[in-house]
Amino acid sequence: MQTIQVTQDFVLSLEDGTKRAFKAGMHEVEDHIANHWYTKAHSNPVESPAAASQPVPPNNPTPAAKAAANSSGDAASASATPAAETPPTNKKK
């Protein structure tokens, strides 16, 4: 068993078809749940009892969650850049 600190609510879908919902906060979970890539993207491991007492604001993604979101290859995330940030071109018509 491991203790994790969930940083934002999520639902974990397991290989056997079951789903487990997690709310932001502290959870003691089985090792295979704590080590799942999706769990890691939405939580932080708790290394000591002192760390468990530190609150984490909900919906504050961890660096792992940000990296997972950026590497997902999702077309929606690719189009999230506003047009105003696109550098102008100097091509003549």
N, C-alpha and C positions, 0 to 999 in steps of 0.2 A: 504494500500500500504506500502511496505517496500523497503528500499534501500539495495542492496547486492553488494558485490565486488567480481566479478567472477575472480577466479585465473587461470583458464584455459578454453579454448573454450570447449563447450559441446552442445549436442542436448538433450532436455528434451522431452520424449514421454509421453503424458498425457493419462489418461484413456479413453477419448473420441476419441482417435486415432490421435489427432493433435500433431504436433511437433513444438517445439520452439527452435531456435538456439540462443546461447548466446556466444558472444566474450568476451575475458578477459577485465575487466574494470567494471565501475559502471553502475548499472541498477536499475531502479525503477520498481518493479514488484508487482503483486497481492499477497496477503498473502498466498494463497494456493500454489503459485509457489515458494515463498521464503521458505515455510515450507516443501516442498517436499524433501524427503531424498536424491534424486539424486542432486538436486540443492544445498543442504547443503554440499554434498561431493565435490562440485566444486566451492564453494564460501565461503565468510565470511560475516556475518551480519555487517552492518554499524550502530554503536551505536550513533554516534554524527556527526555533520557536519564536525568537525575537522578531524575525522577519514576518511571521504570520500576524503579528499585531499591527503592522503598518497597513493603513487603508489604501486601496487603489481606487481612484475614481472610475465609475463605469464608463464604457465607451471610450476608453483611452487605450488605443491599440498598442501592443507591444512591438518592438522592432521586428520580431519574427512575423507578426501579423501583417505589418506593413510590407515586408519582403514577400510574403506569400501572395498578397494582393497584387503587388507589382509584377510578379513573375507568373501570374496565372494565365497570361496571354488572352485575357478577356477583351473582346472587342469594345465593350462598353467603357472599360478603363482606358483603352487606347484613344477613344474619342473624347475623353474628359477634358482635354486641354482646350481652353477657350480660344476662339479665333483671334482675339486681341493679342495673344501671346505669340502668334505666328509671325516671324519676321517678314517684313515687306520684301517683295522682289523688285528688282530694278529692270525687269524685262520691258522692252518697248513693244507696242502692238503694231 
